Amino acid sequence: MTGIVGYGTKIPRYRIKVEEIAKVWGADAPTYKRGLNLNEKSVPAPDEDCATLSVNAALNALKRAEIDPADIGAVYVGSESHPYAVKPTGTIVSEAIGACPYVHTADLEFACKAGTEGMFIALNLVESGAVPYALAIGADTSQGAPGDALEYSAAAGAAAFIMGKDNLIAELKDTHCFMTDTPDFWRREYKHYPEHGGRFTGAPAYFKHVTGAVDAILGKTNMKPDDFKYVIFHQPNGKFPVLVAKKLGFTEQQYLPGLLSPTLGNTYSGSSPMGFAATLDIAKPGDLILLISYGSGAGSDAFIFETTEKIDEVRNRAPKLRTQLDEHKIYIEYGTYAKFRKKILLPN
């Protein structure tokens, strides 16, 4: 059996409300809150980036896994906000957690599905026997141009998963993928902020690929929506995952535990992995969980996991996601937010 032996998350303490962003740009906050199902988002402190968030999430995963970090044979960090254009985040994480020097690392990018991209590779490396353990992380300090719709949702956070074959807390049952060349979201070299296709990011992008991945894995496994205890989708906002869940026949009880974006925002590569972590925080042994990511460009990864008896033993060894999300929050004004993020106030 191959699956997850440990998981961990990290969310910055700072938050900014939708009203605070809307006030600066003269926008109507209730319209954004209602239209996107967003209330606030996380904001990284000046000393927090993709690397620091990844390290802290990985350390929390190690607390749950209780393995020697030197036994981790591969570390993959998926993000679209790596701190260096040329220098790997993976080596920073590997060194910080004690996995160096006999470890394979790589930085991954696929917009918001780079985290599950790493999970897919890590799981298959372990399954093949190439390494005993592999660490996959989805982390971002997301970019959104000032005044753009993305600014209301672009957030920060990380989720880390250690894959192995022994003492599993969740066994991998199956995977599938759905990819096309659909340019709904992009950022050119030297540009500070990404651009997007507006409404084009909906039906032909997010909904087509998420639906395609779900239909594919259900067809492959001969399963149906009510076979699952929980389902997690990528969360560019609070509206899209709810719409696609209902369209595909999933209930509120299945998707609500992993729905974080209304108070977290869109953590890009960390989005669906963090929703998955929040679900593992409450899952019982024997629960079937369906995880569906989405990344612009475009594609979706699909995973089916089944939790084991071990989940009850390990979950309290590290902070739960909802605890990080809901407690010890510090709200900031837009001026502080712009200073933290070093915002360039004229969109490129």
Legacy VTK file of the C-alpha trace (Angstrom):
# vtk DataFile Version 3.0
C-alpha trace
ASCII
DATASET POLYDATA
POINTS 348 float
0.000 0.000 0.000
1.107 3.567 -0.740
-0.275 6.733 0.776
0.180 9.474 3.347
2.123 8.984 6.572
2.091 12.612 7.736
0.624 15.982 6.817
0.962 19.549 8.025
-0.106 23.086 7.205
0.926 26.670 7.817
-1.212 29.812 7.557
0.024 33.356 8.268
-1.656 35.152 11.185
-2.427 38.361 9.289
-5.779 38.936 7.562
-7.388 41.642 5.465
-11.129 41.957 4.918
-12.818 42.390 1.551
-14.264 45.704 2.786
-10.777 47.095 3.404
-9.631 46.333 -0.153
-12.875 47.590 -1.707
-12.688 50.850 0.250
-9.335 51.738 -1.324
-10.543 51.162 -4.874
-14.042 52.579 -4.496
-15.573 49.171 -5.162
-18.766 47.729 -3.732
-17.730 45.265 -1.044
-21.119 43.489 -0.716
-21.038 42.716 -4.445
-17.615 41.088 -4.188
-18.533 39.208 -1.021
-21.761 37.921 -2.512
-20.414 37.257 -6.003
-17.240 35.457 -4.912
-18.348 34.139 -1.506
-15.291 35.775 0.070
-15.054 37.620 3.391
-11.330 37.924 4.101
-7.976 36.426 3.179
-4.634 35.575 4.749
-1.673 37.896 4.249
1.980 36.868 4.645
4.154 38.904 6.985
7.217 40.623 5.483
9.405 37.684 6.572
7.055 34.999 5.237
7.386 33.575 1.750
6.824 30.309 -0.063
9.976 28.816 1.499
9.201 29.712 5.126
5.595 28.550 4.802
6.789 25.294 3.216
9.329 24.645 5.956
6.760 25.140 8.719
4.166 22.963 6.977
6.813 20.252 6.452
7.859 20.361 10.116
4.228 19.868 11.125
3.984 16.927 8.732
7.086 15.395 10.337
5.501 15.717 13.781
2.623 13.567 12.579
4.739 11.106 10.599
7.386 10.616 13.320
10.039 9.521 10.832
13.695 10.431 10.463
13.802 13.292 7.915
17.006 11.792 6.540
14.849 8.933 5.206
12.973 11.327 2.923
14.356 10.632 -0.538
12.546 13.362 -2.493
11.186 16.846 -1.786
8.938 18.652 -4.274
7.634 22.175 -3.740
4.812 23.327 -6.011
4.264 27.080 -6.207
3.905 30.044 -8.522
5.596 32.359 -6.020
8.969 30.740 -5.427
11.209 33.327 -3.711
13.945 32.941 -6.341
13.672 32.878 -10.122
16.895 30.858 -10.219
17.519 28.919 -7.005
15.384 26.045 -5.793
12.969 26.282 -2.908
13.259 22.524 -2.495
16.851 22.672 -1.274
15.937 25.319 1.318
13.170 23.099 2.662
15.284 19.940 2.542
18.138 21.568 4.457
15.839 23.137 7.047
14.060 19.882 7.917
17.191 17.697 7.879
16.612 15.759 4.670
19.920 16.751 3.036
22.182 15.723 1.421
20.885 12.449 -0.058
17.612 13.767 -1.413
16.184 14.579 -4.834
14.486 17.973 -5.047
12.569 19.889 -7.673
10.490 23.041 -7.818
7.229 22.628 -9.701
4.894 25.059 -11.426
1.452 24.481 -12.887
-0.447 27.496 -11.616
-2.732 26.379 -8.796
-2.233 22.633 -9.201
1.532 22.576 -8.632
0.922 21.194 -5.135
-0.996 18.133 -6.325
1.528 17.807 -9.145
4.124 17.195 -6.426
1.795 14.783 -4.633
1.310 12.779 -7.831
5.076 12.472 -8.394
5.825 11.705 -4.739
3.205 8.963 -4.549
4.460 7.272 -7.694
8.107 7.477 -6.606
7.221 5.713 -3.368
5.026 3.199 -5.185
7.903 2.342 -7.538
10.270 1.737 -4.630
12.682 4.471 -5.752
12.527 6.183 -2.339
11.111 5.117 1.058
9.476 8.490 1.697
8.747 11.536 -0.452
7.576 14.981 0.628
5.199 17.048 -1.515
4.282 20.636 -0.681
1.820 23.099 -2.171
2.608 26.647 -1.061
2.049 30.169 -2.309
2.095 33.812 -1.383
-0.264 34.550 -4.217
-0.051 37.623 -6.425
-2.983 39.781 -7.464
-2.660 43.161 -9.156
-3.960 46.088 -7.077
-7.587 46.783 -7.952
-7.961 43.539 -9.908
-10.558 40.959 -8.892
-7.686 38.636 -7.962
-6.575 40.983 -5.204
-9.662 40.098 -3.171
-8.767 36.401 -3.136
-4.972 35.996 -3.618
-3.811 34.640 -0.253
-0.972 32.736 1.436
-0.578 29.297 2.960
1.041 25.879 2.608
0.217 22.198 2.973
2.784 19.374 3.131
2.309 15.625 2.747
4.827 12.862 3.438
4.201 9.796 1.294
5.282 6.303 2.283
4.213 2.664 2.548
4.210 2.001 6.297
1.967 3.373 9.064
-0.347 5.061 6.589
-2.969 7.515 7.769
-4.580 7.557 4.304
-4.122 4.946 1.592
-4.116 5.990 -2.058
-6.824 4.089 -3.917
-6.506 5.642 -7.394
-5.499 8.710 -9.411
-6.421 10.307 -12.722
-5.660 13.502 -14.662
-7.408 15.780 -17.142
-5.327 18.306 -19.149
-5.721 20.635 -22.148
-3.957 23.729 -23.466
-6.426 26.343 -22.195
-4.831 29.782 -21.570
-7.171 31.233 -18.952
-4.495 32.668 -16.618
-0.825 33.524 -17.147
2.100 35.700 -16.099
4.866 36.689 -18.483
8.529 37.004 -17.501
9.322 40.292 -15.699
5.663 40.960 -14.968
4.761 41.547 -11.320
1.216 40.225 -11.482
-0.670 37.565 -13.439
-3.324 38.301 -16.031
-6.491 36.332 -16.634
-9.274 35.874 -19.128
-12.099 37.150 -16.924
-15.213 35.058 -17.448
-13.196 32.697 -19.653
-11.666 31.321 -16.438
-15.062 29.775 -15.613
-16.881 27.412 -17.976
-14.112 26.506 -20.484
-11.382 26.443 -17.839
-12.176 25.615 -14.201
-15.515 23.868 -14.682
-14.530 21.903 -17.785
-11.351 20.496 -16.242
-12.653 19.827 -12.748
-15.735 18.114 -14.164
-13.589 16.188 -16.632
-11.283 14.912 -13.890
-14.181 13.852 -11.662
-15.999 12.089 -14.491
-12.759 10.332 -15.496
-11.864 8.969 -12.061
-15.443 7.946 -11.292
-15.590 6.117 -14.611
-12.220 4.478 -14.009
-13.169 3.236 -10.545
-16.872 2.617 -11.216
-17.775 4.856 -8.279
-20.388 7.559 -7.765
-20.543 10.773 -5.680
-22.379 9.234 -2.725
-19.608 6.651 -2.283
-17.440 9.391 -0.753
-17.556 10.838 2.724
-15.766 14.029 1.622
-14.813 15.876 -1.544
-12.336 18.733 -1.978
-12.061 20.997 -5.006
-9.659 23.777 -5.902
-10.982 27.043 -4.482
-10.229 30.142 -6.588
-13.075 31.728 -4.622
-15.880 30.486 -2.416
-18.380 30.236 -5.262
-16.828 27.951 -7.892
-16.253 24.846 -5.715
-19.822 25.010 -4.394
-21.273 25.304 -7.899
-19.217 22.422 -9.291
-19.974 20.229 -6.265
-23.709 20.683 -6.712
-23.457 20.200 -10.471
-21.665 16.878 -9.990
-24.076 15.612 -7.343
-22.088 16.157 -4.143
-23.749 17.437 -0.987
-22.884 20.259 1.412
-21.903 17.695 4.047
-19.274 16.342 1.631
-17.652 19.598 0.485
-18.121 21.985 3.412
-15.350 20.627 5.713
-12.722 21.356 3.055
-14.160 24.702 1.914
-11.701 27.297 3.233
-11.665 30.133 0.713
-14.423 32.320 2.258
-12.101 33.134 5.195
-8.705 32.053 3.820
-8.776 33.198 0.200
-7.125 31.399 -2.692
-3.734 30.006 -1.695
-3.128 28.919 -5.297
-0.884 25.815 -5.178
-1.870 25.300 -1.554
-5.615 25.622 -2.125
-6.946 22.088 -2.653
-4.111 20.486 -0.582
-5.062 22.716 2.369
-8.716 21.788 1.955
-7.614 18.156 1.985
-5.606 18.715 5.183
-8.613 20.343 6.870
-10.653 17.275 5.924
-8.034 14.869 7.311
-8.262 16.831 10.568
-11.819 15.570 11.079
-12.000 12.344 9.039
-12.687 9.011 10.685
-11.020 5.693 9.800
-12.447 4.186 6.629
-13.618 7.476 5.112
-13.250 7.752 1.345
-12.034 11.188 0.239
-12.007 12.583 -3.303
-9.469 15.353 -3.980
-9.653 17.379 -7.210
-7.181 20.163 -7.961
-7.187 22.712 -10.755
-4.419 24.711 -12.371
-4.762 27.278 -15.105
-3.136 26.426 -18.368
-5.014 24.046 -17.760
-5.545 20.806 -15.894
-6.847 18.886 -12.902
-5.435 16.025 -10.826
-7.819 13.592 -9.137
-7.039 11.394 -6.117
-9.038 8.928 -4.062
-7.788 8.278 -0.525
-9.150 6.062 2.241
-8.259 6.960 5.817
-6.926 4.309 8.209
-7.087 3.693 11.961
-3.795 5.601 12.261
-5.475 8.936 11.534
-6.927 9.190 15.040
-3.499 8.601 16.546
-1.563 11.291 14.634
-3.916 14.214 13.977
-3.289 15.958 17.324
0.505 15.877 17.054
0.498 19.164 15.118
-1.808 22.208 14.876
-5.004 21.555 12.949
-5.760 23.755 9.972
-8.955 25.303 11.327
-7.091 26.265 14.492
-4.495 28.109 12.414
-7.219 29.680 10.296
-9.643 30.828 12.965
-7.509 31.620 16.034
-4.960 34.347 16.790
-5.855 36.372 13.694
-4.493 39.897 13.295
-6.465 42.209 10.993
-4.578 44.882 9.060
-5.453 47.939 7.005
-4.693 48.280 3.304
-1.665 50.500 3.881
-0.032 47.855 6.068
-1.040 45.169 3.583
0.570 47.101 0.711
3.731 47.595 2.754
3.879 43.903 3.670
3.374 42.847 0.075
5.394 45.743 -1.385
2.505 46.378 -3.717
3.125 48.258 -6.947
-0.039 50.300 -7.056
-0.273 50.652 -10.823
-1.295 47.302 -12.358
1.029 46.192 -15.145
LINES 1 349
348 0 1 2 3 4 5 6 7 8 9 10 11 12 13 14 15 16 17 18 19 20 21 22 23 24 25 26 27 28 29 30 31 32 33 34 35 36 37 38 39 40 41 42 43 44 45 46 47 48 49 50 51 52 53 54 55 56 57 58 59 60 61 62 63 64 65 66 67 68 69 70 71 72 73 74 75 76 77 78 79 80 81 82 83 84 85 86 87 88 89 90 91 92 93 94 95 96 97 98 99 100 101 102 103 104 105 106 107 108 109 110 111 112 113 114 115 116 117 118 119 120 121 122 123 124 125 126 127 128 129 130 131 132 133 134 135 136 137 138 139 140 141 142 143 144 145 146 147 148 149 150 151 152 153 154 155 156 157 158 159 160 161 162 163 164 165 166 167 168 169 170 171 172 173 174 175 176 177 178 179 180 181 182 183 184 185 186 187 188 189 190 191 192 193 194 195 196 197 198 199 200 201 202 203 204 205 206 207 208 209 210 211 212 213 214 215 216 217 218 219 220 221 222 223 224 225 226 227 228 229 230 231 232 233 234 235 236 237 238 239 240 241 242 243 244 245 246 247 248 249 250 251 252 253 254 255 256 257 258 259 260 261 262 263 264 265 266 267 268 269 270 271 272 273 274 275 276 277 278 279 280 281 282 283 284 285 286 287 288 289 290 291 292 293 294 295 296 297 298 299 300 301 302 303 304 305 306 307 308 309 310 311 312 313 314 315 316 317 318 319 320 321 322 323 324 325 326 327 328 329 330 331 332 333 334 335 336 337 338 339 340 341 342 343 344 345 346 347
